[in-house]
Amino acid sequence: MAELVQSARAGIESLEFIDDLVREYLLFRGFDGTLRAFERDGERDLNHGFRADKIADELLGIAQGLRAAELMERWGYLTRRFFSHLSPKYHRTVKMFEKRLVRLLLVTAVKRDRRGAIREFMAEHGRALAQQGGDWMPWLALEYIEAPQERPEFEAYFSDEWHASLRAALTDFVQTVFPAAAVPRILLFDRDRREIEALKRKVAIYEEHLRGETRISAGEPAGPPALVEDHIGGIPVAGAGTAGAAVATTTTTTTTTTTTSPRAPAAAAEITGGGAVDAGGQEAVDDSGGGGDGRSTRQPADVIQTDEAPSLLRISKEDIFLEHSAGVSLARFSATGEVIASYDDESVLKVWSPDPASLAPRLKNELDYTVSAMAWDRRHTHLLYLYDEGGSIRTLNTNTNLMSQHTGGQQQQQQQQRRQQQRQRHAWIQCMLASPGSSTLVTVCSARPESTADSLVRVWDAGGGREVAARRLALGAESHGVSAAINHNSNLVALACSTGTVSLLDARSLETVATVKTRRRDLCAVEFALDEDSLMAVSETGGLTQWSLRKHSQMLAESALAIGGTGTNSSGGGGGGGGVPADSRLDVDRVAFTPDRESILVAPRDQCLVFNIDSATQTDSTRRHKGLIFAVDFAADRSLSACEDGTVHVASYRKV
């Protein structure tokens, strides 16, 4: 069956065209009975021609019609048919929409004074909701509450704005799900036909250029290296007494040994200084060698050769903790690696230590809101930051179990309203990370769940409870993911887009310092090297590349992590998935680098794999989980992996 279907983001728009082709074929063959059956089934199409607006309106209509059994059956069909094939990080989004549709049904029953409908629903589903606990507890008594629209826990659900935002968000979500579904090859026929026509036009243009006299002129090297130097300076020297000790100004050149390889040499990427992330411009010319004719040179990339044997990371101990009764969607180590914060699909947040003898506090909080991202403060290790579904950041003091909330708005009413509208437009958190050098947070949100074409980057002063800077980015229509990293002195933010562009932003103003165009598709994670002379980027299919920040973004190394039984990766321009199944593709929550940047931990499905970065060899693997892994993290000498079955695996490592 794998050969008969292909995961694609295009093809749904050709549905009517393909239907017409099928009708024409059936008429040509004289299959009149088959044609009539085809037309009858088309009229009863449960997918409504993959029209997201019709699907959303149907679900809202069923909920407002108080048809509870039909609503649950319809949502169950969509979950089995489409939602279950999404990346694991969107499973909690599916449950969130299910919860909101149920609450729409209950609110509608109150508005129409149909309390009996609430009683019938609770008689069938109340026990399951009570087991979930959290913010469902007040709803169990909704039938007996007079004027619930005046109570703070219900007030928002009775407003017209909530209904309108639910319809818009549900439509956007369904609209991103359908194109990402596995489709038969026939649906790709029209797309392939159009791509072939476009390629023919390009070939004709190139042939026209070749007939004439085309001169290749050399431009100035793009992007002043000094801009990057200003932000990555001050890297600690091994053995220095303070973290802020400056590196000597002498530049050491590392020679890369080039070996004969069957793969084609990789092109050096472009780096441009300043300007917008998606700004165009001429291709950067590498002046590091290769002749004086002014033509850009292409450097072959291979595994970096060193005189020392690579250190291998081996698992010395692995424990399994059953801290939750529902799938653990978020889990993070504290900065020291002593404490773990984990959050499950029932809105239960736990803070605990995997060490039985630890004196660290052990907390359990049943929250009445959904947490979409979390991060520990890197300096004040008892502070945990939570990003909720409303776009607010809450701070939990794990020493006192006290929670405070701030949204980053200014005191002026006008600025508060503007930022609230921004949060509503960009409601989908892609990543949140804490600065290693200060109590600063960086968040990246998008306007749609599986598209980051319209994204918003914000810098927060967590200590002062205010927003420091914000910048809206247009990352291109094909962008479906964003990851980020902060360098050691908190001056530079690396923002990696799935389309292959890594933007280096000033961490205070969010102005673009430089742009690395890797030409690698489906980037899902990025990290600074330990010496911060380079960046490491990981693709969804296991492609691992390293890029210089001081030599016009020259590629230093390229390798493929064997995560799906394939020897190739998507480092080519097409960004294809190779032999990696859809549910084994990586995302930002399932990639973690070791603190020394010598190894990388990835979780393609139900098992964590450990690879040495220099040699790209697998050094060890954890025991398999009983379900999909939702999140991984690495701190000190241990890793964690959180699973949909409620377990958290904690592994300790040693170098050999």
C-alpha positions in Angstrom: 0.0 0.0 0.0 3.0 2.3 0.6 3.6 2.4 -3.1 0.0 3.3 -3.9 -0.2 6.4 -1.8 2.1 9.4 -1.4 2.1 12.0 1.4 1.6 15.3 -0.4 0.7 18.9 0.4 -0.7 19.4 -3.1 -3.3 17.4 -5.0 -6.5 18.2 -3.1 -7.0 21.3 -5.3 -7.2 19.0 -8.3 -10.1 16.9 -6.9 -12.7 18.2 -9.3 -10.4 17.9 -12.2 -9.7 14.2 -11.4 -13.4 13.5 -10.8 -14.2 14.8 -14.3 -11.4 12.5 -15.7 -13.0 9.5 -13.9 -16.4 10.3 -15.2 -15.0 10.7 -18.7 -13.3 7.3 -18.4 -16.4 5.5 -17.1 -18.4 6.9 -20.0 -15.8 5.9 -22.5 -15.7 2.3 -21.1 -19.5 2.2 -21.0 -19.6 1.5 -17.2 -23.0 3.3 -16.7 -23.8 1.5 -13.5 -20.5 2.3 -12.0 -20.9 6.0 -13.1 -24.4 6.1 -11.4 -22.9 4.6 -8.2 -20.0 7.1 -8.4 -22.5 10.1 -8.6 -24.6 8.7 -5.7 -21.5 8.4 -3.5 -20.4 11.8 -4.4 -23.7 13.3 -3.2 -23.2 11.6 0.2 -19.5 12.6 0.5 -18.7 12.8 4.2 -15.6 14.8 3.3 -17.6 17.5 1.4 -15.0 17.6 -1.3 -12.3 18.4 1.3 -13.8 21.8 1.8 -12.7 22.9 5.2 -15.4 25.6 5.6 -18.1 23.1 4.9 -16.7 20.6 7.4 -16.4 23.3 10.1 -19.9 24.6 9.4 -21.3 21.0 9.6 -19.6 20.4 13.0 -20.8 23.7 14.4 -24.3 23.0 13.1 -24.4 19.6 14.7 -23.3 21.0 18.0 -25.8 23.8 17.9 -28.5 21.3 16.9 -27.8 19.5 20.2 -27.2 16.2 18.3 -24.5 14.9 20.7 -24.3 11.3 19.4 -23.9 12.6 15.8 -21.3 15.1 16.9 -19.2 12.4 18.6 -19.5 10.0 15.7 -18.6 12.7 13.1 -15.6 13.8 15.1 -14.5 10.2 15.6 -14.6 9.7 11.8 -12.5 12.7 11.1 -10.0 11.7 13.8 -9.6 8.1 12.5 -9.5 9.2 8.8 -7.3 12.3 9.0 -6.3 13.7 12.5 -4.6 10.5 13.7 -2.0 10.7 10.9 -0.8 14.2 12.0 2.5 14.8 13.8 2.2 13.8 17.5 2.5 17.4 18.6 -0.9 18.2 17.1 -2.7 15.4 18.9 -3.5 17.8 21.8 -4.8 20.3 19.3 -7.3 17.7 18.1 -8.4 17.1 21.6 -8.7 20.8 22.3 -11.1 21.2 19.3 -13.2 18.3 20.5 -13.5 19.8 23.9 -14.6 23.2 22.4 -17.2 21.6 20.2 -18.7 19.7 23.2 -18.7 23.0 25.2 -20.5 24.7 22.3 -23.2 22.0 22.5 -23.6 22.5 26.3 -23.6 26.3 26.0 -26.2 26.2 23.2 -28.4 24.0 25.4 -28.3 26.6 28.2 -29.1 29.4 25.7 -32.2 27.5 24.5 -33.2 26.4 28.0 -32.8 22.8 27.1 -31.3 21.6 30.3 -32.5 18.1 29.6 -30.0 17.9 26.7 -27.2 18.6 29.2 -28.6 15.9 31.5 -28.6 13.3 28.6 -25.1 14.2 27.5 -23.7 14.0 31.1 -25.4 10.7 31.7 -23.5 9.2 28.8 -20.2 11.1 28.9 -20.1 12.7 32.4 -18.0 9.9 33.9 -15.3 10.2 31.3 -15.2 14.0 31.7 -15.0 13.6 35.5 -12.0 11.3 35.1 -10.2 14.0 33.0 -10.7 16.5 35.9 -9.1 19.9 35.5 -11.3 22.5 33.9 -14.1 20.0 33.3 -15.2 19.9 36.9 -17.3 23.1 36.8 -19.0 21.9 33.6 -20.4 18.8 35.3 -22.7 21.0 37.3 -23.7 23.3 34.4 -27.3 21.9 34.4 -27.9 23.2 37.9 -26.2 26.6 37.7 -28.4 29.7 37.3 -27.2 32.3 34.8 -23.8 30.5 34.1 -23.0 33.3 31.5 -22.4 35.6 34.5 -19.8 33.3 36.1 -16.1 33.9 35.1 -15.4 30.2 34.2 -18.3 30.2 31.6 -18.6 33.9 30.5 -16.2 33.7 27.5 -18.1 30.7 26.0 -21.4 32.6 25.7 -19.9 35.5 23.7 -20.3 35.8 19.9 -16.6 36.5 19.6 -15.8 33.0 21.0 -18.1 31.4 18.5 -16.5 33.3 15.6 -13.0 32.6 16.7 -13.9 28.9 17.1 -15.2 28.7 13.5 -12.2 30.5 12.1 -9.7 28.4 14.0 -11.5 25.1 13.2 -11.6 26.0 9.5 -7.9 26.8 9.4 -7.0 23.6 11.2 -9.1 21.4 8.9 -7.7 23.3 5.9 -4.2 22.4 6.9 -5.0 18.7 7.6 -6.5 17.8 4.3 -3.5 18.7 2.0 -1.2 16.9 4.4 -3.1 13.6 4.2 -1.9 10.6 2.3 -3.5 10.8 -1.2 -3.6 8.3 -4.1 -1.2 8.9 -7.0 -4.1 9.8 -9.3 -4.7 13.0 -7.3 -1.1 14.0 -8.0 -1.6 13.7 -11.7 -2.7 17.3 -12.3 0.1 18.6 -10.0 2.7 16.6 -11.8 1.4 17.8 -15.2 1.6 21.4 -14.1 5.1 20.9 -12.7 6.3 19.3 -16.0 4.9 22.3 -17.9 6.7 24.7 -15.6 10.0 22.8 -16.0 9.6 22.9 -19.8 9.2 26.7 -19.6 12.4 26.9 -17.4 14.3 24.7 -19.8 13.2 26.9 -22.7 14.5 30.0 -20.9 17.8 28.4 -20.1 18.3 27.3 -23.7 17.5 30.9 -24.8 20.2 32.2 -22.4 22.7 29.6 -23.7 22.3 30.7 -27.2 23.4 34.2 -26.3 26.5 35.4 -24.6 26.0 35.3 -20.9 28.6 36.8 -18.7 28.9 35.8 -15.1 29.9 38.8 -13.0 31.3 38.5 -9.5 29.6 40.6 -6.8 30.9 41.6 -3.4 30.7 39.0 -0.7 27.3 39.3 0.8 26.9 40.3 4.4 29.5 41.9 6.6 31.0 39.2 8.8 31.6 41.8 11.5 27.9 41.9 12.3 27.9 38.2 13.2 31.2 38.6 15.0 29.7 41.4 17.2 27.0 39.0 18.4 29.0 35.8 18.9 32.1 37.3 20.5 32.9 36.6 24.1 32.8 32.8 23.9 34.3 31.2 27.0 37.7 29.6 26.6 38.2 26.2 28.0 39.4 26.6 31.5 38.5 30.3 31.8 37.4 31.5 35.2 34.3 33.4 34.1 31.6 32.7 31.6 32.1 36.0 29.9 35.8 35.6 29.2 36.6 36.8 25.7 38.2 34.7 23.0 41.6 35.7 21.8 41.5 37.7 18.6 43.8 35.3 16.8 41.8 33.4 14.2 42.5 29.7 14.0 41.9 28.0 10.6 40.7 24.4 10.7 41.6 22.4 7.7 38.9 20.1 6.4 40.1 17.0 4.7 38.1 16.3 1.6 37.6 12.7 0.7 36.3 11.2 -2.5 32.6 10.6 -2.2 30.0 9.3 -4.6 27.6 12.1 -3.8 27.7 15.4 -5.6 29.5 18.3 -3.9 27.1 20.5 -1.9 26.7 24.1 -2.7 27.8 26.8 -0.3 24.8 28.6 1.1 24.1 32.3 0.9 24.5 34.7 3.8 23.2 38.2 3.6 23.5 40.9 6.2 20.6 43.0 7.4 17.2 43.3 5.6 14.1 41.2 6.0 14.2 37.4 6.4 12.5 36.8 3.0 14.4 39.5 1.2 15.7 38.6 -2.3 19.0 39.5 -3.7 21.9 38.2 -5.8 23.5 34.9 -4.9 26.5 35.3 -2.6 29.8 34.6 -4.2 32.4 32.6 -2.2 35.8 34.4 -2.4 37.6 31.9 -0.1 39.5 30.3 -3.1 39.0 28.4 -6.3 40.5 30.8 -8.8 40.4 34.5 -9.5 37.9 34.5 -12.3 35.2 35.9 -10.0 32.9 32.8 -10.3 31.3 31.3 -7.3 32.9 28.1 -6.1 31.2 25.0 -4.7 32.9 23.3 -1.8 32.4 19.5 -1.3 31.1 18.8 2.2 31.9 15.7 4.2 32.2 14.6 7.7 34.7 16.8 9.6 38.0 14.9 10.0 39.7 15.2 13.4 42.8 13.6 14.9 40.9 12.5 18.0 38.7 9.4 18.0 35.1 10.5 18.5 33.7 9.9 22.0 30.7 7.5 22.0 27.8 8.1 24.3 26.4 5.0 25.9 23.4 4.4 28.1 24.4 3.3 31.6 21.0 3.2 33.1 17.4 3.7 32.0 14.3 4.1 34.2 10.6 4.2 33.3 8.3 6.5 35.3 4.5 6.3 35.2 3.8 9.8 36.5 0.7 10.4 34.4 -2.5 8.6 33.5 -2.8 10.3 30.1 -0.4 11.1 27.3 2.5 13.3 28.2 2.6 16.1 25.6 5.3 18.3 27.2 8.3 17.5 29.3 11.4 19.5 30.1 14.5 19.2 32.4 15.4 22.0 34.6 18.8 23.7 33.8 20.6 21.4 36.2 18.8 18.2 35.0 17.7 17.4 38.5 14.0 18.2 38.1 11.5 17.4 35.4 8.3 19.3 34.5 5.7 17.2 32.6 2.3 18.1 31.4 -0.4 15.7 30.1 -3.5 15.7 27.9 -5.7 16.0 31.0 -4.1 19.4 31.9 -2.2 17.9 34.8 1.2 19.5 35.4 3.7 17.7 37.5 7.2 18.8 38.8 9.2 15.9 40.0 12.7 14.4 40.2 13.8 11.0 38.8 16.2 10.6 41.7 14.5 9.0 44.7 16.9 10.6 47.2 16.4 14.1 45.7 15.2 16.9 48.0 13.6 18.8 45.1 10.0 19.8 45.5 7.3 17.4 44.1 4.3 19.2 42.8 1.0 18.3 41.1 -1.4 20.9 39.7 -4.6 20.3 37.8 -4.9 23.3 35.6 -8.1 24.9 34.2 -6.4 25.9 30.9 -4.3 24.2 28.2 -0.5 24.6 28.2 1.0 24.7 24.7 4.7 25.2 25.6 7.0 25.3 28.6 10.5 26.4 29.5 12.7 26.5 32.6 14.5 29.7 33.6 18.2 29.0 33.0 19.5 31.2 35.8 16.7 30.9 38.4 16.2 27.1 38.3 13.1 27.1 40.4 11.1 29.1 37.9 9.0 27.4 35.2 7.3 29.3 32.4 4.1 28.1 30.8 2.6 29.4 27.6 -1.2 28.9 27.6 -3.7 28.6 24.8 -4.8 32.3 25.3 -1.3 33.6 24.5 -0.3 34.4 28.1 2.9 33.4 29.8 2.5 32.1 33.4 5.4 31.7 35.9 5.3 28.9 38.4 7.6 29.2 41.4 8.3 25.5 42.1 9.6 26.3 45.6 6.3 27.8 46.7 3.9 26.3 44.1 2.7 29.9 43.4 1.6 30.8 39.9 1.8 34.3 38.5 0.6 35.5 35.1 1.8 38.2 32.7 1.0 38.8 29.1 3.7 41.3 28.3 1.3 44.2 27.6 2.0 47.8 28.5 -0.1 49.8 30.9 -1.6 51.9 28.2 -5.0 50.5 27.1 -4.3 51.0 23.4 -1.1 48.9 23.5 -2.8 46.2 25.5 -5.6 45.9 22.9 -3.1 45.8 20.0 -1.1 43.1 21.5 -4.1 41.1 22.4 -5.2 41.2 18.8 -1.7 40.1 17.8 -2.0 37.1 20.1 -5.4 36.2 18.7 -4.0 36.4 15.1 -1.0 34.3 16.0 -2.5 31.8 18.4 -0.4 28.7 17.5 2.8 28.5 19.5 5.7 26.9 17.5 8.4 27.1 20.1 9.4 28.8 23.4 12.9 28.9 24.8 14.7 30.6 27.7 17.8 32.6 27.4 20.9 31.0 29.0 22.2 34.4 30.1 19.2 36.2 31.5 15.5 35.8 32.4 14.4 36.4 28.8 12.0 34.3 26.8 11.7 34.0 23.0 8.4 32.8 21.6 7.5 32.0 18.0 3.8 31.8 17.1 2.0 31.3 13.8 -1.4 32.4 12.5 -2.3 28.8 11.5 -1.5 25.5 13.1 0.5 23.7 10.3 1.6 26.8 8.4 4.2 29.3 9.6 3.9 31.5 6.5 2.7 34.3 8.9 4.7 34.1 12.1 5.3 36.4 15.1 8.5 36.4 17.1 8.5 38.0 20.5 11.1 38.6 23.2 9.8 38.7 26.8 11.4 40.0 30.0 10.1 37.3 32.3 11.4 39.0 35.4 9.6 42.3 34.6 6.6 40.7 33.1 6.7 42.7 29.9 7.2 42.3 26.2 10.6 43.7 25.0 10.3 43.3 21.2 8.0 41.8 18.6 8.4 41.2 14.9 6.1 39.8 12.4 7.7 37.6 9.7 6.5 36.4 6.3 8.3 33.1 5.8 6.8 32.0 2.5 3.7 30.0 1.6 5.5 26.6 1.9 6.7 27.2 5.4 5.2 24.7 7.9 7.5 24.8 10.8 9.9 27.1 12.8 12.5 26.3 15.4 14.9 28.5 17.3 18.1 28.6 19.3 19.8 31.3 21.5 23.6 31.6 21.7 25.5 31.5 25.0 25.6 35.3 25.7 21.9 35.8 24.7 22.8 38.2 21.9 21.8 36.1 18.9 18.6 34.1 18.0 18.8 31.6 15.2 15.4 31.1 13.6 15.2 28.1 11.3 12.3 27.9 8.8 11.3 24.6 7.3 11.9 26.0 3.8 15.7 26.0 4.5 16.4 29.6 5.6 18.1 30.3 9.0 17.7 33.9 10.1 20.1 35.3 12.7 18.3 38.0 14.7 19.5 40.4 17.3 18.0 39.1 20.6 17.1 42.6 21.8 15.7 44.3 18.8 14.9 41.3 16.6 16.6 43.0 13.7 18.1 40.6 11.1 21.9 40.3 11.5 22.4 37.7 8.8 20.5 35.1 6.8 21.8 31.6 6.0 20.1 30.1 3.0 20.9 26.4 3.4 18.7 25.2 0.4 17.8 22.3 2.6 14.1 21.5 2.9 12.1 20.5 6.0 14.4 21.9 8.6 13.0 21.1 12.0 15.7 22.0 14.6 18.7 24.3 14.8 21.5 24.7 17.4 24.7 26.7 17.9 27.9 24.7 18.0 29.8 24.8 21.3 32.3 27.3 20.0 29.5 29.2 18.2 31.5 29.5 15.0 28.9 27.4 13.3 25.3 26.3 13.3 23.9 22.7 13.2 20.6 22.1 11.4 18.4 19.0 11.4 15.8 18.1 8.8 12.6 16.1 9.4 14.1 13.1 7.6 17.3 13.0 9.6 19.6 15.2 7.5 22.3 16.8 9.6 24.3 19.8 8.3 26.7 22.2 9.8 27.3 25.8 8.5 30.0 28.3 9.2 29.0 31.7 10.6 32.4 33.3 9.8 33.0 32.1 6.3 30.0 33.4 4.4 27.9 30.4 5.6 30.0 27.7 4.0 28.8 24.2 4.6 31.3 22.4 6.9 29.7 19.0 7.2 26.8 17.0 5.9 25.5 13.6 7.0 22.3 11.5 7.3 21.0 10.0 10.5 19.5 6.6 10.0 16.1 7.2 11.5 13.7 5.4 9.1 15.6 2.6 7.4 16.8 4.9 4.7 20.3 5.9 3.7 19.3 9.2 2.2 17.9 12.3 3.5 16.0 15.3 2.3 19.0 17.6 2.0 18.3 18.0 -1.7 16.2 20.8 -3.0 13.1 18.7 -3.3 12.9 18.0 0.4 11.3 14.6 -0.2 10.9 12.3 2.7 12.9 9.4 1.2 12.0 6.2 2.9 11.1 7.8 6.3 7.4 7.1 7.2 5.2 10.2 7.9 4.9 9.3 11.6 8.7 8.9 11.9 9.6 12.3 10.6 11.2 14.5 13.2 10.0 17.8 14.7 11.4 20.4 17.0 10.0 18.6 20.1 11.7 15.3 19.2 15.3 16.5 18.7 17.7 17.4 21.5 21.4 18.2 21.5 23.8 17.2 24.3 25.2 20.1 26.2 28.7 19.5 24.7 27.2 19.4 21.2 29.0 16.1 20.5 25.9 14.0 20.2 22.3 14.4 19.2 19.1 12.6 20.5 16.2 12.0 18.1 12.9 10.2 18.5 11.5 9.2 15.1 8.6 7.2 16.5 8.6 5.1 19.7 12.3 5.0 20.5 15.1 7.5 21.1 18.3 7.1 19.0 21.7 8.6 20.0 24.1 9.7 17.2 27.6 11.1 17.3 27.5 14.3 15.4 31.0 14.2 13.9 30.7 10.7 12.5 26.9 10.4 12.2 27.1 6.9 13.7 24.4 5.6 16.1 26.0 5.0 19.5 23.0 3.7 21.4 19.2 3.7 21.7 16.6 3.6 24.5 14.1 0.9 25.1 11.0 1.2 22.9 7.9 3.0 24.3 4.5 1.6 24.0 3.3 4.5 21.9 4.5 7.6 20.0 7.0 9.8 21.7 5.8 13.4 22.1 8.8 15.2 23.6 12.5 14.7 24.3 15.1 16.7 26.2 18.7 16.4 27.3 20.4 18.0 30.3 23.7 17.3 32.0 24.3 13.5 31.5 20.7 12.3 31.1 17.8 12.4 28.7 14.1 12.1 28.9 11.4 11.0 26.5 7.7 11.5 27.1 5.1 9.2 25.5 1.4 9.1 24.7 1.0 6.2 27.1 1.7 8.5 30.1 5.3 7.2 30.7 8.5 9.1 30.9 11.8 7.3 30.2 14.9 8.8 31.8 18.3 7.5 30.6 21.7 8.2 32.1 24.8 8.2 29.9 28.6 7.7 30.0 31.3 8.3 27.4 33.4 5.5 26.2 
